Amino acid sequence: MRIPVEVPATVRVAFWCWLAAVGAGVIETILVVTGGGHQDGLVAGVAVRAVVFTAAVVVSWQMLTGRPWARIALTAGLGVIGLSSLVADPIAWLAEGNSVASLLADSTMSDLIFGAVRAVHVVAVLAATALMFTPPANAWFRPASAGDHPRLTSGKAHPARRAS
């Protein structure tokens, strides 16, 4: 996969963070499927995740090419809704008065691996979202002049795009 040199470093790193988040999501899905628990709705859950993961990769690529709508879609879809789905249950569990110490004491190796992968997933989403809104990224997503829409054509950066 070739990334144009003109893409700001923060946008390139955000792209790789989104791919890391998708990879973590795939690993989480594999752990759930192979773990034998939560078999109700398993096929539907895997299908939904496959669609979300595929869309995330496609939209991440569009973000990398400077499409402002892709940055917004990733922020709203994965940075807000997706992240909320990742942390809602653990936050609710803690709010019920449970402790991390008891969780760790009662966890199996599989639970600990899943927790570590989930942590990577959350950090990747937070990092990608933040990196998409740094000053160089903002310049990348902003058209260079009125009426100019950022695009990559034939693999080259839009000629009017400001380099960072």
C-alpha positions as CSV (number, residue, x, y, z in Angstrom):
1,M,0.0,0.0,0.0
2,R,1.6,3.3,-1.1
3,I,0.8,6.4,0.8
4,P,1.5,9.7,-0.9
5,V,4.4,11.7,0.6
6,E,2.2,14.8,0.8
7,V,-0.1,13.3,3.5
8,P,0.8,14.8,6.9
9,A,2.5,12.5,9.3
10,T,-0.4,12.8,11.8
11,V,-2.9,11.7,9.2
12,R,-0.7,8.8,8.2
13,V,-0.3,7.7,11.8
14,A,-4.1,8.1,12.3
15,F,-4.6,5.8,9.3
16,W,-2.4,3.1,10.9
17,C,-4.1,3.6,14.2
18,W,-7.5,2.9,12.5
19,L,-6.1,-0.2,11.0
20,A,-4.7,-1.3,14.4
21,A,-8.2,-0.7,15.9
22,V,-9.7,-2.9,13.2
23,G,-7.1,-5.6,13.8
24,A,-7.8,-5.5,17.5
25,G,-11.5,-5.8,16.8
26,V,-10.9,-8.8,14.6
27,I,-8.8,-10.5,17.3
28,E,-11.6,-9.7,19.9
29,T,-14.1,-11.3,17.5
30,I,-11.9,-14.4,17.1
31,L,-11.4,-14.7,20.9
32,V,-15.2,-14.5,21.4
33,V,-15.9,-17.1,18.7
34,T,-13.3,-19.5,19.8
35,G,-14.0,-19.0,23.5
36,G,-17.3,-20.8,23.3
37,G,-19.3,-18.2,25.4
38,H,-22.0,-15.9,24.2
39,Q,-23.3,-18.2,21.4
40,D,-26.7,-16.4,21.1
41,G,-26.6,-14.3,18.0
42,L,-23.0,-15.2,17.3
43,V,-23.4,-15.4,13.5
44,A,-25.2,-12.1,13.3
45,G,-22.6,-10.4,15.6
46,V,-19.8,-11.6,13.4
47,A,-21.6,-10.5,10.3
48,V,-22.1,-7.0,11.7
49,R,-18.5,-6.8,12.8
50,A,-17.3,-7.9,9.4
51,V,-19.3,-5.1,7.8
52,V,-18.1,-2.5,10.3
53,F,-14.5,-3.6,10.0
54,T,-14.6,-3.5,6.2
55,A,-16.3,0.0,6.2
56,A,-13.7,1.2,8.7
57,V,-10.8,0.2,6.4
58,V,-12.5,1.8,3.3
59,V,-13.4,5.0,5.1
60,S,-9.9,5.2,6.7
61,W,-8.4,5.1,3.2
62,Q,-10.7,7.9,2.1
63,M,-9.6,9.8,5.2
64,L,-6.0,9.3,4.2
65,T,-6.7,10.8,0.8
66,G,-8.1,14.0,2.3
67,R,-11.8,13.4,2.2
68,P,-13.4,15.6,4.9
69,W,-16.5,13.4,5.1
70,A,-14.3,10.4,6.0
71,R,-12.8,12.2,9.0
72,I,-16.3,13.1,10.2
73,A,-17.6,9.5,9.6
74,L,-14.7,8.0,11.5
75,T,-15.1,10.4,14.3
76,A,-18.8,9.9,14.7
77,G,-19.0,6.3,13.8
78,L,-16.0,4.8,15.5
79,G,-14.6,7.6,17.7
80,V,-18.0,8.2,19.4
81,I,-20.5,5.4,18.8
82,G,-17.9,2.6,18.4
83,L,-15.8,3.7,21.4
84,S,-18.9,4.0,23.5
85,S,-19.8,0.4,22.7
86,L,-16.3,-0.7,23.8
87,V,-16.3,1.1,27.2
88,A,-20.0,1.1,28.2
89,D,-20.1,-2.3,29.8
90,P,-16.8,-1.9,31.8
91,I,-17.9,1.5,33.0
92,A,-21.3,0.1,34.1
93,W,-19.6,-2.8,35.8
94,L,-17.4,-0.5,37.7
95,A,-20.3,1.8,38.6
96,E,-22.0,-1.2,40.2
97,G,-19.3,-1.2,42.8
98,N,-17.1,-4.0,41.3
99,S,-13.3,-3.7,41.7
100,V,-10.5,-4.1,39.1
101,A,-8.6,-6.1,41.7
102,S,-11.3,-8.7,42.0
103,L,-11.7,-8.8,38.3
104,L,-8.0,-9.6,37.8
105,A,-8.0,-12.2,40.6
106,D,-11.0,-14.0,39.0
107,S,-9.8,-13.7,35.4
108,T,-8.6,-16.5,33.2
109,M,-5.7,-16.1,30.8
110,S,-8.2,-15.8,28.0
111,D,-9.9,-13.0,29.9
112,L,-6.6,-11.2,30.4
113,I,-5.7,-11.5,26.7
114,F,-9.1,-10.2,25.7
115,G,-8.7,-7.2,28.1
116,A,-5.3,-6.4,26.7
117,V,-6.6,-6.5,23.1
118,R,-9.5,-4.3,24.1
119,A,-7.2,-1.8,25.7
120,V,-5.1,-1.7,22.5
121,H,-8.4,-1.2,20.6
122,V,-9.5,1.7,22.8
123,V,-6.1,3.4,22.7
124,A,-5.9,3.1,18.9
125,V,-9.4,4.7,18.5
126,L,-8.5,7.5,20.9
127,A,-5.2,8.2,19.2
128,A,-6.6,8.0,15.6
129,T,-9.4,10.4,16.5
130,A,-7.1,12.9,18.2
131,L,-4.5,12.7,15.4
132,M,-7.2,13.5,12.7
133,F,-7.7,16.9,14.4
134,T,-4.2,18.2,14.8
135,P,-3.2,21.4,12.9
136,P,-1.5,19.6,10.0
137,A,-4.5,17.3,9.7
138,N,-6.9,20.2,9.7
139,A,-4.9,21.8,6.8
140,W,-5.0,18.5,5.0
141,F,-8.8,18.3,5.2
142,R,-9.4,21.9,4.3
143,P,-9.7,22.8,0.6
144,A,-6.7,24.9,-0.5
145,S,-9.0,27.6,-1.9
146,A,-12.7,28.4,-2.2
147,G,-14.4,25.9,-4.4
148,D,-11.4,23.6,-4.4
149,H,-12.2,20.1,-3.1
150,P,-9.3,17.9,-1.8
151,R,-8.9,14.8,-3.9
152,L,-6.2,12.4,-4.9
153,T,-6.3,11.7,-8.6
154,S,-4.4,9.0,-10.3
155,G,-2.4,8.4,-7.1
156,K,-1.1,11.9,-6.8
157,A,-2.0,14.5,-4.3
158,H,-4.3,17.3,-5.4
159,P,-2.0,20.0,-6.9
160,A,-3.5,22.8,-4.8
161,R,-3.2,20.9,-1.5
162,R,-0.9,22.6,1.0
163,A,1.9,20.3,2.1
164,S,2.6,19.9,5.8
